[in-house]
Amino acid sequence: MKRICIYVPINGVIEAITPAARIFQTANEFLLANGYPAKFKIELVGLKKIIPLSNGLYSVTTDRLLKEVTEADLLIIPALIDGEMSKAVALNEPALPLIAAIHARGTEVASLCLGAFLLAATGILDHKKCSTHWAYYHEFMQLYPNVEIADGTVITDEAGIYSSGGANSIWNLLLYLVEKYTNRETAILLAKYFAIDIDRNSQNAFSIFKGQKDHNDEGIIQAQDFIEKNIGERISIDQLAGLIAVSRRSFERRFKQATNNTVLEYIQRVRIEAAKRKFETKRLNINEVMYDVGYTDTKAFRDVFKKVTGLTPIEYRNKYYKANLEMPAASYAFTA
């Protein structure tokens, strides 16, 4: 029987803790219903017996303390509550050496969404890849420069160290783990039961490129603003360097240091973000959007769009175009 320990973080997110427990419990039920023995023993563990969650909105009673865990097959670290992640990690600082010690004894470890911040703080992820919520990539890279973000990836598996992307991506990792410990058939049953896209492999379609301007280089901010205001125009690196009166080499170095993107990557991301918004709000054809955001080559636009979002332009438009969502006033009727 696989021993699954779910760490309940102080001020964690209840929505990330309950799915982890539920999916393994339901897997046991499906296995028993099909004549197989239950596969998982599930325990909630924490620094205290009673753990406050979601700024005190909930509390969870753990089965035992984290320091009492001597043997386990898998330790799951659910998401911390969003906000200033360094403070959220600090609340759970006593857990860091305990998690590292449990892993050192051979236990596999999985972080769900923003739980990656806590896992990275243990040092276990140094020089490895991991995923987390796309909206927190920049903050994660600032706090943990020795960890490589797997940009856009829903789940990662680094020799028994697992991580998931944002929000509902946690279900994809949990399914992956169930399949690894049982079989494909059980995972498919769970995917149908919980209505999960079992083979989803990218969270890029949901990401919003925010421009990465939380730095102090005013010259680079000026260049970023110019790019964003001129997405339909041809923009060269020499032109941008000239705006702030520096050499091309100096500009490229400063831009990468400030934004964590090359200039070309940044231009591409801004243009693709603009294209995404156009596909979401207007029924435009591919060429119209392509020209509006500064591309003239259909294949180049399609390739970059798919690289950034994980979907082709047509797939993205068909999936996210929001046509006539408003209901007529007469539809809102209440009866006593």
DAHUFEN-V510383 format. One line per field, one symbol per residue. psi: psi as a letter, one per 30 degrees, with the letter a starting at -180 (. if undefined). burial: # if it has 24 or more other ideal C-beta (glycine too) atoms within 12 Angstrom, else .. A space follows every 50 residues. Layout:
# DAHUFEN-V510383
psi: ???
burial: ???
This chain:
# DAHUFEN-V510383
psi: kkjjkjkjkkhajeffeeeeeeeeeeeeeeeefggllkfkjkkkllflek kklhhgellkklelleffjfklekkkjlklklbjfeeeeefgeffefeee eeefggklkkkkcffeeeeefffefkglkllakffgeeeeeeeifgkkki jfkelljihgjlllalcffeeeeeeeeeeefcleeeeeeeeeeghkjegk gkgeffkjjgfighlgjeeeeeeeeeeffhfflkkleeeeeeeghlleee eeeeeeeefgkleeeeeeeeeeeeeeeeeffkilleeeeeeeggkfjeee eeeeeeeefflleeeeefefkikhfkkkeffjkkk.
burial: .###########################.##......###########.. ####.....#.##.##..#..###########..#..##.##..##.### .##...################.##..#######.######.##..#### ########..######################...##.###..#.#.#.# .########.###.....######.###..#...#.#..##.##...... ##.##..####.#..###############...#.#..##..###..... ##.###.######..##..#................
